[in-house]
Amino acid sequence: MRTAVTDILPPRVRRALAKLGKDLKDARRKRSLTVDMMTERVGVSKATYLKVEKGDPSVSMGVYAMTLFTLGFSGALAEIADSRNDDTGLLMDSSRLPQRVRTKKATSL
């Protein structure tokens, strides 16, 4: 039997998705866009779009991406896991640096 993604999501992730959904709903309303207008622009059914605004984890990443794009947040998606903001990854990279750097000797022919 398969486990539903909602059953294994940590509470912190569920809260983050719920906040994202609420933020998307607020952004839509600030732009005076109806749910019907969004479903047409995003290209999904009304039921699917309403799941987005609830932060449902079963909705595909593509639908969330198209929603962000439609609302003018396409740049935000590119910044989510940007390696320049990955403090842990940057620390790991610096720990792998060599202690010394030597020039290679030229080989004679």
N, CA, C and O atoms as a GROMACS GRO file, in nm:
protein
  436
    1MET      N    1   0.084  -0.119   0.000
    1MET     CA    2   0.000   0.000   0.000
    1MET      C    3   0.088   0.125   0.000
    1MET      O    4   0.184   0.135   0.077
    2ARG      N    5   0.056   0.219  -0.085
    2ARG     CA    6   0.132   0.342  -0.095
    2ARG      C    7   0.092   0.439   0.015
    2ARG      O    8  -0.023   0.446   0.056
    3THR      N    9   0.191   0.514   0.061
    3THR     CA   10   0.167   0.616   0.162
    3THR      C   11   0.142   0.749   0.092
    3THR      O   12   0.217   0.788   0.003
    4ALA      N   13   0.038   0.817   0.131
    4ALA     CA   14   0.009   0.948   0.074
    4ALA      C   15   0.115   1.047   0.121
    4ALA      O   16   0.162   1.039   0.235
    5VAL      N   17   0.152   1.138   0.034
    5VAL     CA   18   0.255   1.236   0.068
    5VAL      C   19   0.216   1.318   0.190
    5VAL      O   20   0.302   1.360   0.267
    6THR      N   21   0.088   1.341   0.208
    6THR     CA   22   0.043   1.420   0.323
    6THR      C   23   0.067   1.346   0.453
    6THR      O   24   0.079   1.409   0.558
    7ASP      N   25   0.073   1.213   0.448
    7ASP     CA   26   0.096   1.135   0.570
    7ASP      C   27   0.239   1.143   0.619
    7ASP      O   28   0.264   1.127   0.739
    8ILE      N   29   0.334   1.168   0.530
    8ILE     CA   30   0.475   1.167   0.569
    8ILE      C   31   0.537   1.306   0.578
    8ILE      O   32   0.653   1.319   0.618
    9LEU      N   33   0.464   1.409   0.541
    9LEU     CA   34   0.519   1.544   0.547
    9LEU      C   35   0.538   1.589   0.691
    9LEU      O   36   0.448   1.574   0.773
   10PRO      N   37   0.655   1.643   0.722
   10PRO     CA   38   0.675   1.699   0.856
   10PRO      C   39   0.582   1.818   0.876
   10PRO      O   40   0.550   1.888   0.780
   11PRO      N   41   0.539   1.842   0.999
   11PRO     CA   42   0.449   1.956   1.027
   11PRO      C   43   0.503   2.090   0.977
   11PRO      O   44   0.427   2.174   0.930
   12ARG      N   45   0.633   2.108   0.986
   12ARG     CA   46   0.694   2.233   0.942
   12ARG      C   47   0.672   2.255   0.792
   12ARG      O   48   0.647   2.367   0.748
   13VAL      N   49   0.682   2.147   0.714
   13VAL     CA   50   0.662   2.157   0.570
   13VAL      C   51   0.514   2.182   0.540
   13VAL      O   52   0.481   2.263   0.453
   14ARG      N   53   0.426   2.115   0.613
   14ARG     CA   54   0.282   2.139   0.593
   14ARG      C   55   0.247   2.285   0.620
   14ARG      O   56   0.170   2.346   0.546
   15ARG      N   57   0.304   2.340   0.728
   15ARG     CA   58   0.277   2.481   0.760
   15ARG      C   59   0.332   2.573   0.652
   15ARG      O   60   0.268   2.672   0.615
   16ALA      N   61   0.451   2.541   0.600
   16ALA     CA   62   0.511   2.624   0.494
   16ALA      C   63   0.424   2.622   0.369
   16ALA      O   64   0.404   2.726   0.306
   17LEU      N   65   0.372   2.505   0.332
   17LEU     CA   66   0.285   2.496   0.214
   17LEU      C   67   0.154   2.571   0.237
   17LEU      O   68   0.103   2.637   0.146
   18ALA      N   69   0.099   2.561   0.358
   18ALA     CA   70  -0.024   2.634   0.389
   18ALA      C   71   0.000   2.785   0.380
   18ALA      O   72  -0.085   2.858   0.329
   19LYS      N   73   0.116   2.830   0.428
   19LYS     CA   74   0.149   2.973   0.419
   19LYS      C   75   0.166   3.015   0.274
   19LYS      O   76   0.119   3.121   0.234
   20LEU      N   77   0.233   2.931   0.194
   20LEU     CA   78   0.247   2.962   0.051
   20LEU      C   79   0.111   2.976  -0.014
   20LEU      O   80   0.087   3.070  -0.090
   21GLY      N   81   0.021   2.883   0.014
   21GLY     CA   82  -0.114   2.889  -0.043
   21GLY      C   83  -0.186   3.017  -0.004
   21GLY      O   84  -0.249   3.081  -0.088
   22LYS      N   85  -0.177   3.053   0.125
   22LYS     CA   86  -0.242   3.176   0.171
   22LYS      C   87  -0.178   3.299   0.106
   22LYS      O   88  -0.249   3.392   0.067
   23ASP      N   89  -0.046   3.298   0.093
   23ASP     CA   90   0.022   3.411   0.029
   23ASP      C   91  -0.018   3.424  -0.117
   23ASP      O   92  -0.036   3.535  -0.167
   24LEU      N   93  -0.033   3.311  -0.186
   24LEU     CA   94  -0.077   3.314  -0.326
   24LEU      C   95  -0.220   3.367  -0.337
   24LEU      O   96  -0.252   3.443  -0.428
   25LYS      N   97  -0.304   3.325  -0.244
   25LYS     CA   98  -0.442   3.374  -0.243
   25LYS      C   99  -0.445   3.525  -0.221
   25LYS      O  100  -0.518   3.598  -0.289
   26ASP      N  101  -0.366   3.573  -0.124
   26ASP     CA  102  -0.361   3.716  -0.096
   26ASP      C  103  -0.309   3.794  -0.218
   26ASP      O  104  -0.361   3.901  -0.250
   27ALA      N  105  -0.207   3.740  -0.285
   27ALA     CA  106  -0.151   3.806  -0.403
   27ALA      C  107  -0.255   3.814  -0.515
   27ALA      O  108  -0.265   3.915  -0.584
   28ARG      N  109  -0.331   3.706  -0.533
   28ARG     CA  110  -0.436   3.705  -0.635
   28ARG      C  111  -0.540   3.813  -0.605
   28ARG      O  112  -0.581   3.888  -0.693
   29ARG      N  113  -0.581   3.820  -0.479
   29ARG     CA  114  -0.685   3.916  -0.440
   29ARG      C  115  -0.635   4.060  -0.453
   29ARG      O  116  -0.710   4.148  -0.492
   30LYS      N  117  -0.507   4.084  -0.418
   30LYS     CA  118  -0.450   4.218  -0.432
   30LYS      C  119  -0.450   4.264  -0.577
   30LYS      O  120  -0.459   4.383  -0.606
   31ARG      N  121  -0.439   4.168  -0.669
   31ARG     CA  122  -0.437   4.199  -0.812
   31ARG      C  123  -0.578   4.200  -0.872
   31ARG      O  124  -0.594   4.215  -0.993
   32SER      N  125  -0.678   4.184  -0.788
   32SER     CA  126  -0.820   4.182  -0.828
   32SER      C  127  -0.848   4.075  -0.933
   32SER      O  128  -0.924   4.097  -1.027
   33LEU      N  129  -0.785   3.959  -0.916
   33LEU     CA  130  -0.808   3.846  -1.006
   33LEU      C  131  -0.903   3.748  -0.941
   33LEU      O  132  -0.889   3.717  -0.822
   34THR      N  133  -0.999   3.699  -1.017
   34THR     CA  134  -1.091   3.599  -0.964
   34THR      C  135  -1.028   3.461  -0.976
   34THR      O  136  -0.929   3.442  -1.047
   35VAL      N  137  -1.086   3.365  -0.905
   35VAL     CA  138  -1.039   3.227  -0.915
   35VAL      C  139  -1.056   3.178  -1.058
   35VAL      O  140  -0.968   3.109  -1.110
   36ASP      N  141  -1.166   3.213  -1.122
   36ASP     CA  142  -1.188   3.172  -1.261
   36ASP      C  143  -1.082   3.229  -1.355
   36ASP      O  144  -1.036   3.160  -1.446
   37MET      N  145  -1.042   3.353  -1.332
   37MET     CA  146  -0.937   3.413  -1.414
   37MET      C  147  -0.806   3.337  -1.396
   37MET      O  148  -0.733   3.312  -1.492
   38MET      N  149  -0.775   3.300  -1.272
   38MET     CA  150  -0.652   3.227  -1.244
   38MET      C  151  -0.654   3.088  -1.305
   38MET      O  152  -0.553   3.043  -1.360
   39THR      N  153  -0.766   3.019  -1.296
   39THR     CA  154  -0.772   2.884  -1.353
   39THR      C  155  -0.749   2.888  -1.504
   39THR      O  156  -0.686   2.799  -1.560
   40GLU      N  157  -0.801   2.991  -1.567
   40GLU     CA  158  -0.781   3.005  -1.711
   40GLU      C  159  -0.635   3.034  -1.744
   40GLU      O  160  -0.580   2.977  -1.838
   41ARG      N  161  -0.573   3.122  -1.668
   41ARG     CA  162  -0.434   3.161  -1.695
   41ARG      C  163  -0.335   3.052  -1.657
   41ARG      O  164  -0.234   3.034  -1.725
   42VAL      N  165  -0.363   2.981  -1.549
   42VAL     CA  166  -0.273   2.874  -1.505
   42VAL      C  167  -0.296   2.747  -1.587
   42VAL      O  168  -0.204   2.668  -1.607
   43GLY      N  169  -0.419   2.730  -1.634
   43GLY     CA  170  -0.451   2.614  -1.717
   43GLY      C  171  -0.488   2.490  -1.639
   43GLY      O  172  -0.454   2.379  -1.678
   44VAL      N  173  -0.558   2.510  -1.527
   44VAL     CA  174  -0.600   2.398  -1.443
   44VAL      C  175  -0.748   2.412  -1.408
   44VAL      O  176  -0.809   2.516  -1.434
   45SER      N  177  -0.801   2.308  -1.350
   45SER     CA  178  -0.941   2.314  -1.308
   45SER      C  179  -0.954   2.400  -1.183
   45SER      O  180  -0.856   2.430  -1.115
   46LYS      N  181  -1.077   2.439  -1.155
   46LYS     CA  182  -1.103   2.520  -1.037
   46LYS      C  183  -1.066   2.444  -0.910
   46LYS      O  184  -1.011   2.502  -0.817
   47ALA      N  185  -1.097   2.315  -0.907
   47ALA     CA  186  -1.066   2.233  -0.790
   47ALA      C  187  -0.915   2.228  -0.765
   47ALA      O  188  -0.870   2.237  -0.651
   48THR      N  189  -0.838   2.213  -0.871
   48THR     CA  190  -0.692   2.209  -0.857
   48THR      C  191  -0.639   2.342  -0.808
   48THR      O  192  -0.553   2.347  -0.720
   49TYR      N  193  -0.690   2.451  -0.866
   49TYR     CA  194  -0.641   2.582  -0.824
   49TYR      C  195  -0.675   2.610  -0.678
   49TYR      O  196  -0.594   2.668  -0.605
   50LEU      N  197  -0.792   2.569  -0.634
   50LEU     CA  198  -0.829   2.590  -0.494
   50LEU      C  199  -0.738   2.510  -0.401
   50LEU      O  200  -0.711   2.552  -0.288
   51LYS      N  201  -0.690   2.395  -0.448
   51LYS     CA  202  -0.592   2.318  -0.370
   51LYS      C  203  -0.461   2.395  -0.357
   51LYS      O  204  -0.396   2.390  -0.252
   52VAL      N  205  -0.423   2.466  -0.463
   52VAL     CA  206  -0.302   2.548  -0.458
   52VAL      C  207  -0.315   2.652  -0.347
   52VAL      O  208  -0.223   2.670  -0.267
   53GLU      N  209  -0.429   2.719  -0.342
   53GLU     CA  210  -0.449   2.823  -0.242
   53GLU      C  211  -0.460   2.767  -0.100
   53GLU      O  212  -0.453   2.842  -0.003
   54LYS      N  213  -0.478   2.637  -0.088
   54LYS     CA  214  -0.478   2.572   0.043
   54LYS      C  215  -0.342   2.513   0.077
   54LYS      O  216  -0.320   2.465   0.188
   55GLY      N  217  -0.249   2.516  -0.020
   55GLY     CA  218  -0.116   2.462   0.002
   55GLY      C  219  -0.113   2.310   0.000
   55GLY      O  220  -0.034   2.248   0.071
   56ASP      N  221  -0.197   2.251  -0.081
   56ASP     CA  222  -0.206   2.105  -0.091
   56ASP      C  223  -0.078   2.048  -0.154
   56ASP      O  224  -0.041   2.088  -0.264
   57PRO      N  225  -0.011   1.954  -0.085
   57PRO     CA  226   0.113   1.897  -0.138
   57PRO      C  227   0.094   1.801  -0.255
   57PRO      O  228   0.191   1.763  -0.320
   58SER      N  229  -0.028   1.762  -0.283
   58SER     CA  230  -0.051   1.670  -0.394
   58SER      C  231  -0.056   1.740  -0.530
   58SER      O  232  -0.055   1.675  -0.634
   59VAL      N  233  -0.060   1.872  -0.528
   59VAL     CA  234  -0.060   1.950  -0.653
   59VAL      C  235   0.082   1.952  -0.707
   59VAL      O  236   0.178   1.969  -0.631
   60SER      N  237   0.096   1.937  -0.837
   60SER     CA  238   0.230   1.929  -0.897
   60SER      C  239   0.306   2.060  -0.884
   60SER      O  240   0.248   2.168  -0.875
   61MET      N  241   0.437   2.046  -0.884
   61MET     CA  242   0.526   2.162  -0.877
   61MET      C  243   0.502   2.255  -0.996
   61MET      O  244   0.514   2.377  -0.984
   62GLY      N  245   0.469   2.197  -1.111
   62GLY     CA  246   0.444   2.277  -1.230
   62GLY      C  247   0.326   2.371  -1.213
   62GLY      O  248   0.328   2.484  -1.264
   63VAL      N  249   0.224   2.326  -1.143
   63VAL     CA  250   0.106   2.411  -1.120
   63VAL      C  251   0.143   2.526  -1.027
   63VAL      O  252   0.103   2.640  -1.049
   64TYR      N  253   0.219   2.495  -0.922
   64TYR     CA  254   0.265   2.602  -0.833
   64TYR      C  255   0.353   2.700  -0.912
   64TYR      O  256   0.341   2.821  -0.894
   65ALA      N  257   0.442   2.648  -0.997
   65ALA     CA  258   0.531   2.734  -1.076
   65ALA      C  259   0.451   2.825  -1.169
   65ALA      O  260   0.480   2.944  -1.180
   66MET      N  261   0.350   2.769  -1.235
   66MET     CA  262   0.268   2.849  -1.326
   66MET      C  263   0.188   2.954  -1.249
   66MET      O  264   0.167   3.065  -1.298
   67THR      N  265   0.144   2.919  -1.130
   67THR     CA  266   0.072   3.015  -1.046
   67THR      C  267   0.164   3.131  -1.008
   67THR      O  268   0.125   3.247  -1.017
   68LEU      N  269   0.286   3.098  -0.965
   68LEU     CA  270   0.383   3.203  -0.932
   68LEU      C  271   0.411   3.292  -1.053
   68LEU      O  272   0.416   3.414  -1.040
   69PHE      N  273   0.428   3.231  -1.169
   69PHE     CA  274   0.453   3.307  -1.292
   69PHE      C  275   0.336   3.399  -1.324
   69PHE      O  276   0.356   3.516  -1.357
   70THR      N  277   0.216   3.347  -1.314
   70THR     CA  278   0.096   3.424  -1.345
   70THR      C  279   0.082   3.545  -1.254
   70THR      O  280   0.035   3.650  -1.297
   71LEU      N  281   0.124   3.530  -1.130
   71LEU     CA  282   0.114   3.641  -1.034
   71LEU      C  283   0.237   3.732  -1.038
   71LEU      O  284   0.242   3.831  -0.964
   72GLY      N  285   0.335   3.701  -1.122
   72GLY     CA  286   0.452   3.786  -1.136
   72GLY      C  287   0.567   3.751  -1.043
   72GLY      O  288   0.655   3.833  -1.021
   73PHE      N  289   0.566   3.630  -0.989
   73PHE     CA  290   0.672   3.587  -0.898
   73PHE      C  291   0.765   3.484  -0.959
   73PHE      O  292   0.819   3.400  -0.887
   74SER      N  293   0.785   3.488  -1.089
   74SER     CA  294   0.866   3.384  -1.153
   74SER      C  295   1.011   3.385  -1.104
   74SER      O  296   1.075   3.280  -1.102
   75GLY      N  297   1.063   3.499  -1.066
   75GLY     CA  298   1.199   3.507  -1.014
   75GLY      C  299   1.214   3.439  -0.880
   75GLY      O  300   1.321   3.388  -0.848
   76ALA      N  301   1.107   3.438  -0.801
   76ALA     CA  302   1.112   3.376  -0.668
   76ALA      C  303   1.138   3.226  -0.678
   76ALA      O  304   1.207   3.170  -0.594
   77LEU      N  305   1.083   3.163  -0.778
   77LEU     CA  306   1.101   3.019  -0.795
   77LEU      C  307   1.247   2.985  -0.822
   77LEU      O  308   1.297   2.884  -0.773
   78ALA      N  309   1.314   3.067  -0.898
   78ALA     CA  310   1.455   3.042  -0.930
   78ALA      C  311   1.545   3.062  -0.808
   78ALA      O  312   1.656   3.008  -0.805
   79GLU      N  313   1.500   3.136  -0.710
   79GLU     CA  314   1.581   3.166  -0.592
   79GLU      C  315   1.565   3.065  -0.479
   79GLU      O  316   1.642   3.069  -0.383
   80ILE      N  317   1.468   2.976  -0.488
   80ILE     CA  318   1.438   2.888  -0.375
   80ILE      C  319   1.559   2.808  -0.327
   80ILE      O  320   1.590   2.810  -0.208
   81ALA      N  321   1.626   2.741  -0.416
   81ALA     CA  322   1.741   2.658  -0.376
   81ALA      C  323   1.869   2.705  -0.444
   81ALA      O  324   1.954   2.624  -0.479
   82ASP      N  325   1.882   2.834  -0.462
   82ASP     CA  326   2.000   2.891  -0.527
   82ASP      C  327   2.125   2.853  -0.446
   82ASP      O  328   2.129   2.875  -0.325
   83SER      N  329   2.224   2.798  -0.513
   83SER     CA  330   2.344   2.752  -0.444
   83SER      C  331   2.420   2.867  -0.378
   83SER      O  332   2.497   2.843  -0.285
   84ARG      N  333   2.401   2.988  -0.422
   84ARG     CA  334   2.468   3.102  -0.358
   84ARG      C  335   2.412   3.130  -0.220
   84ARG      O  336   2.478   3.194  -0.138
   85ASN      N  337   2.291   3.083  -0.192
   85ASN     CA  338   2.228   3.104  -0.062
   85ASN      C  339   2.234   2.979   0.026
   85ASN      O  340   2.174   2.976   0.134
   86ASP      N  341   2.306   2.877  -0.018
   86ASP     CA  342   2.315   2.750   0.053
   86ASP      C  343   2.432   2.756   0.151
   86ASP      O  344   2.542   2.713   0.119
   87ASP      N  345   2.407   2.808   0.270
   87ASP     CA  346   2.512   2.824   0.370
   87ASP      C  347   2.577   2.690   0.406
   87ASP      O  348   2.700   2.682   0.418
   88THR      N  349   2.498   2.587   0.424
   88THR     CA  350   2.553   2.456   0.458
   88THR      C  351   2.641   2.404   0.346
   88THR      O  352   2.751   2.355   0.372
   89GLY      N  353   2.595   2.413   0.224
   89GLY     CA  354   2.674   2.369   0.109
   89GLY      C  355   2.803   2.448   0.095
   89GLY      O  356   2.908   2.391   0.063
   90LEU      N  357   2.796   2.578   0.118
   90LEU     CA  358   2.916   2.661   0.108
   90LEU      C  359   3.018   2.625   0.216
   90LEU      O  360   3.138   2.624   0.190
   91LEU      N  361   2.970   2.594   0.337
   91LEU     CA  362   3.060   2.551   0.443
   91LEU      C  363   3.126   2.418   0.408
   91LEU      O  364   3.245   2.398   0.433
   92MET      N  365   3.048   2.327   0.350
   92MET     CA  366   3.103   2.198   0.312
   92MET      C  367   3.207   2.215   0.202
   92MET      O  368   3.310   2.147   0.204
   93ASP      N  369   3.182   2.304   0.108
   93ASP     CA  370   3.279   2.329   0.001
   93ASP      C  371   3.410   2.381   0.059
   93ASP      O  372   3.518   2.336   0.020
   94SER      N  373   3.402   2.475   0.153
   94SER     CA  374   3.524   2.532   0.209
   94SER      C  375   3.600   2.431   0.292
   94SER      O  376   3.722   2.440   0.303
   95SER      N  377   3.532   2.334   0.351
   95SER     CA  378   3.602   2.232   0.430
   95SER      C  379   3.676   2.133   0.340
   95SER      O  380   3.765   2.063   0.388
   96ARG      N  381   3.642   2.127   0.213
   96ARG     CA  382   3.708   2.035   0.120
   96ARG      C  383   3.823   2.099   0.043
   96ARG      O  384   3.884   2.035  -0.042
   97LEU      N  385   3.852   2.224   0.073
   97LEU     CA  386   3.962   2.290   0.005
   97LEU      C  387   4.095   2.227   0.047
   97LEU      O  388   4.110   2.186   0.162
   98PRO      N  389   4.191   2.219  -0.046
   98PRO     CA  390   4.321   2.161  -0.010
   98PRO      C  391   4.396   2.251   0.088
   98PRO      O  392   4.378   2.373   0.088
   99GLN      N  393   4.480   2.190   0.170
   99GLN     CA  394   4.560   2.267   0.265
   99GLN      C  395   4.667   2.348   0.192
   99GLN      O  396   4.695   2.462   0.229
  100ARG      N  397   4.726   2.289   0.088
  100ARG     CA  398   4.830   2.357   0.011
  100ARG      C  399   4.800   2.346  -0.136
  100ARG      O  400   4.738   2.250  -0.182
  101VAL      N  401   4.845   2.444  -0.210
  101VAL     CA  402   4.833   2.441  -0.355
  101VAL      C  403   4.973   2.448  -0.413
  101VAL      O  404   5.049   2.540  -0.382
  102ARG      N  405   5.007   2.352  -0.497
  102ARG     CA  406   5.139   2.347  -0.557
  102ARG      C  407   5.126   2.353  -0.708
  102ARG      O  408   5.028   2.305  -0.766
  103THR      N  409   5.226   2.411  -0.769
  103THR     CA  410   5.228   2.411  -0.915
  103THR      C  411   5.284   2.278  -0.962
  103THR      O  412   5.369   2.218  -0.896
  104LYS      N  413   5.237   2.232  -1.074
  104LYS     CA  414   5.285   2.105  -1.129
  104LYS      C  415   5.418   2.129  -1.200
  104LYS      O  416   5.437   2.228  -1.270
  105LYS      N  417   5.508   2.035  -1.180
  105LYS     CA  418   5.637   2.045  -1.248
  105LYS      C  419   5.619   2.012  -1.395
  105LYS      O  420   5.542   1.924  -1.432
  106ALA      N  421   5.692   2.084  -1.477
  106ALA     CA  422   5.686   2.060  -1.621
  106ALA      C  423   5.758   1.930  -1.651
  106ALA      O  424   5.866   1.904  -1.598
  107THR      N  425   5.699   1.850  -1.736
  107THR     CA  426   5.762   1.724  -1.775
  107THR      C  427   5.853   1.750  -1.894
  107THR      O  428   5.818   1.824  -1.986
  108SER      N  429   5.968   1.688  -1.891
  108SER     CA  430   6.062   1.705  -2.002
  108SER      C  431   6.045   1.594  -2.104
  108SER      O  432   6.022   1.478  -2.068
  109LEU      N  433   6.055   1.629  -2.229
  109LEU     CA  434   6.036   1.532  -2.336
  109LEU      C  435   6.162   1.473  -2.380
  109LEU      O  436   6.163   1.390  -2.471
   0.00000   0.00000   0.00000
